[in-house]
């Protein structure tokens, strides 16, 4: 598979200069796009994936430096190097462009060899920047992902719950929290071994993930416990999600990696106890309290015999799902 050719945007109001630049770059194997005005250049930058911009400082509709500001105002993960082209070779012009964010400066007239060398250097920088950002994104993702289940981890959960709770308070939106605990999970490890325990955790996580919407946030809270944040979700909607998770978990049959000595194939089911709390509600004034009351509801669900859903409310109302 051949690598895509680097895409270079050339911006110059002189048709002769524009065609000469485009011809030199095209012969070197680059894909060249053209713009003869500042506005056209800005449209190209916003709509096209680019690897480099060659930008004349003097354009008919706006200063090249204004175009440069627009290019460099893009998000950090969309780095595009810019080489400024100008007949002005004085120090002030160079400094002005470099301060705004230009990556290099070519004073007209310049030789074909110099143009190609500067373009190649900028494209190398672009490649290295993209690789670095890709590595950073991967490391950031790994730092907030649970290695076993692929769900978000506790750190990510704590940060996002704080954000969602602040947003709910600011805009008077609801937010709900579901805490899920796998029933008698220690017995699974003791009877079938930790490999089967890991299998149960992975497949249970997949069942939970499949039961929620894209905006919802699912995390492994710790051990055999999971948490789901439901932004902009009222009580009725949260109960529907909790019951869907509870039902899917109860119907799931796992295939153990190993069986107890002397026993044949044993179908393995692992039910879940679920606690639910939501905001706005009396006594819930912080993200920490939302977690506390959802956890209290989970404790009540386990205390009541497990395999059930318990809802925290100030009036101690309890919702119990029909046993499977």
C-alpha positions in Angstrom: 0.0 0.0 0.0 1.5 3.3 -1.1 1.6 6.2 1.4 -0.5 9.2 0.5 1.3 12.0 -1.2 1.8 15.1 1.0 -0.7 17.8 0.3 0.6 21.3 -0.1 -1.5 24.5 -0.4 0.1 27.3 -2.3 -1.4 30.8 -1.7 -0.3 33.6 -4.1 -2.2 36.3 -6.0 0.3 36.2 -8.9 -0.8 33.6 -11.4 2.7 33.3 -12.8 4.2 32.7 -9.3 1.4 30.4 -8.3 1.9 28.2 -11.4 5.6 28.1 -11.0 5.4 27.1 -7.3 2.8 24.5 -8.1 4.9 23.1 -11.0 8.0 22.8 -8.9 6.2 21.0 -6.1 4.2 18.7 -8.4 7.4 17.5 -10.1 8.7 16.5 -6.8 5.7 14.3 -6.3 3.6 16.4 -4.0 -0.2 17.0 -4.4 -0.7 20.7 -4.9 -3.7 22.8 -4.1 -3.9 26.5 -5.2 -5.5 29.6 -3.7 -5.2 33.1 -5.1 -6.8 35.1 -2.2 -6.8 35.0 1.6 -10.5 34.0 1.8 -10.0 31.1 -0.6 -7.0 30.0 1.4 -9.0 30.0 4.6 -11.8 27.9 3.0 -9.2 25.4 1.8 -7.5 25.1 5.2 -10.9 24.5 6.9 -12.1 22.0 4.3 -9.0 20.1 3.2 -6.5 17.9 5.1 -3.2 19.6 4.5 0.4 18.9 5.3 2.0 22.3 4.5 1.0 25.8 3.4 3.1 28.2 1.4 1.6 31.6 2.0 2.4 34.9 0.3 2.3 37.8 2.8 0.7 40.2 0.3 -2.8 39.2 -0.9 -5.5 41.2 -2.7 -8.2 40.9 0.0 -6.3 40.6 3.3 -2.8 40.5 4.7 -1.1 37.2 4.6 -0.5 37.5 8.4 -4.3 37.5 8.9 -4.5 34.2 7.0 -1.6 32.9 9.1 -3.5 33.7 12.3 -6.5 31.7 11.0 -4.4 28.7 10.1 -2.6 28.7 13.4 -5.9 29.1 15.4 -6.8 25.5 14.5 -6.8 22.9 17.3 -3.4 21.8 18.5 -3.9 18.3 17.2 -4.3 19.7 13.6 -0.8 21.1 13.2 -0.1 22.5 9.7 3.3 24.1 9.1 3.4 27.4 7.2 6.2 28.9 5.2 5.7 32.6 4.5 6.7 34.0 1.1 7.5 37.7 0.7 9.6 40.1 -1.3 10.3 41.8 2.0 13.5 40.4 3.4 13.8 42.8 6.3 14.0 41.5 9.9 10.7 43.1 11.1 8.7 41.2 8.5 10.3 37.9 9.5 9.8 38.6 13.2 6.2 39.5 12.8 5.4 36.3 10.9 7.4 34.1 13.3 5.7 35.7 16.3 2.3 34.8 14.9 3.3 31.2 14.4 5.0 30.9 11.0 7.3 28.0 10.8 9.7 29.3 8.2 10.3 32.3 5.9 11.4 32.5 2.3 12.3 35.9 0.8 11.6 36.3 -2.9 13.2 35.6 -5.3 14.3 32.1 -4.1 15.8 29.2 -6.0 13.9 26.0 -6.8 16.4 23.9 -4.7 15.9 26.1 -1.6 12.1 25.9 -1.9 12.2 22.1 -2.1 14.6 21.8 0.8 12.5 24.1 3.0 9.3 22.2 2.1 10.9 18.8 2.8 12.1 20.1 6.2 8.7 21.3 7.1 7.0 18.1 6.0 9.5 16.1 8.2 8.5 18.3 11.1 4.8 17.7 10.3 5.4 13.9 10.3 7.3 14.0 13.6 4.6 16.2 15.2 1.8 13.8 14.0 3.7 10.8 15.4 4.3 12.5 18.7 0.6 13.5 19.0 -0.4 10.0 18.1 1.8 8.6 20.8 0.5 11.1 23.3 -3.1 10.3 22.5 -2.3 6.6 22.9 -0.7 7.1 26.2 -3.5 9.3 27.5 -6.0 6.7 26.4 -4.1 3.9 28.1 -3.9 6.0 31.3 -7.7 6.2 31.6 -8.5 2.7 30.3 -8.9 -0.5 32.4 -6.6 -3.0 30.9 -8.8 -6.1 31.5 -12.2 -4.9 30.4 -11.4 -2.0 28.0 -13.8 0.2 29.9 -12.7 3.6 31.3 -11.0 3.3 34.7 -11.7 4.8 38.1 -9.5 7.9 37.5 -11.5 8.8 34.3 -14.8 8.1 36.1 -14.0 10.5 39.0 -13.0 13.3 36.6 -16.0 12.9 34.3 -18.5 12.6 37.1 -17.2 15.8 38.6 -17.6 17.5 35.2 -21.0 16.1 34.5 -22.3 17.1 38.0 -21.0 20.7 37.6 -22.7 20.9 34.2 -25.9 19.5 35.7 -25.8 22.2 38.4 -25.0 25.0 36.0 -27.7 24.2 33.5 -30.3 22.6 35.8 -30.0 19.3 34.0 -30.5 15.9 35.5 -27.7 13.4 35.9 -28.0 9.8 37.1 -25.5 7.3 38.4 -25.8 3.5 38.3 -23.5 1.3 40.5 -23.3 -2.4 39.5 -21.8 -5.3 41.5 -21.5 -8.9 40.3 -23.1 -11.2 42.8 -20.9 -13.8 44.5 -18.0 -13.1 42.2 -15.5 -14.5 44.7 -17.1 -17.9 44.4 -16.5 -17.7 40.6 -12.8 -17.2 41.2 -12.6 -19.9 43.9 -14.6 -22.5 41.9 -13.5 -21.9 38.3 -10.2 -20.0 38.7 -9.1 -16.5 37.9 -9.0 -17.0 34.2 -12.7 -17.6 34.2 -13.2 -14.7 36.6 -11.4 -12.4 34.1 -13.6 -13.8 31.3 -16.7 -13.0 33.3 -15.5 -9.4 34.0 -14.7 -8.8 30.3 -18.0 -10.2 29.0 -20.1 -8.5 31.7 -18.4 -5.2 30.8 -19.4 -5.8 27.2 -23.0 -6.5 28.2 -23.1 -3.2 30.2 -21.5 -1.2 27.3 -24.1 -2.7 24.9 -26.9 -1.6 27.2 -26.2 2.1 27.3 -26.2 5.0 24.9 -23.2 6.7 23.3 -23.3 9.8 25.6 -23.3 7.5 28.7 -20.0 6.9 30.5 -19.2 3.3 31.7 -16.2 2.6 33.9 -14.8 -0.3 35.9 -15.1 1.2 39.4 -13.0 -1.5 41.1 -12.8 -5.3 41.4 -16.2 -6.7 40.2 -17.9 -3.3 40.5 -18.9 -1.1 37.6 -20.4 2.4 37.3 -22.4 4.2 34.6 -22.9 7.9 34.4 -26.1 9.0 32.6 -25.9 12.7 31.6 -29.2 14.5 31.1 -31.1 11.5 32.2 -34.1 11.7 34.5 -35.2 9.0 37.0 -37.4 7.1 34.6 -34.8 6.9 31.9 -32.1 5.8 34.4 -34.4 3.1 35.8 -35.0 1.8 32.2 -31.2 1.6 31.7 -30.6 -0.1 35.1 -33.3 -2.7 34.4 -31.9 -3.4 30.9 -28.4 -4.0 32.3 -29.8 -6.1 35.1 -31.8 -8.3 32.7 -28.9 -8.7 30.3 -26.6 -9.7 33.1 -29.0 -12.2 34.5 -29.6 -13.9 31.1 -25.9 -14.1 30.2 -24.4 -17.6 30.3 -20.6 -17.8 30.6 -18.4 -20.6 29.3 -15.9 -21.4 32.1 -12.2 -21.9 31.0 -12.0 -24.8 33.5 -14.4 -26.8 35.6 -14.1 -28.0 39.2 -12.5 -31.5 39.5 -14.9 -34.3 38.9 -17.5 -32.0 37.3 -18.5 -31.8 33.7 -19.5 -28.6 31.8 -21.4 -26.4 34.2 -23.4 -23.4 32.8 -22.3 -20.4 34.7 -24.6 -17.4 35.3 -23.5 -14.4 37.3 -26.3 -12.0 38.4 -25.9 -8.3 39.3 -27.0 -6.1 42.2 -27.6 -2.5 41.1 -27.8 0.8 43.0 -29.1 4.0 41.5 -29.1 7.6 42.6 -29.9 10.8 40.6 -29.6 14.6 40.7 -31.5 16.8 41.4 -32.6 15.1 44.6 -32.8 16.1 48.2 -29.4 15.8 50.1 -27.4 15.3 46.8 -25.3 18.5 46.5 -22.0 17.1 45.1 -20.6 14.4 42.9 -19.2 12.7 46.0 -22.7 12.5 47.5 -24.1 11.2 44.3 -21.6 8.3 44.5 -22.2 7.8 48.2 -26.0 7.4 47.8 -25.7 5.2 44.7 -23.3 3.1 46.7 -25.7 3.0 49.6 -28.5 1.9 47.3 -26.2 -0.9 45.9 -25.5 -2.0 49.5 -29.2 -2.2 50.1 -29.7 -4.3 47.0 -27.1 -6.8 48.1 -28.5 -6.8 51.7 -31.9 -7.6 50.2 -30.8 -10.8 48.7 -28.8 -9.6 45.6 -29.9 -9.8 41.9 -32.1 -6.7 42.3 -32.2 -2.9 41.8 -32.4 -0.4 44.6 -33.0 3.3 44.2 -31.9 5.9 46.6 -34.4 8.6 47.5 -34.7 10.8 50.6 -38.0 8.9 51.4 -36.1 5.6 51.2 -38.3 4.3 48.4 -36.9 1.1 47.0 -37.4 -0.2 43.5 -37.1 -4.0 43.1 -37.0 -5.6 39.7 -38.7 -8.9 39.2 -36.4 -11.8 39.8 -35.3 -13.6 36.7 
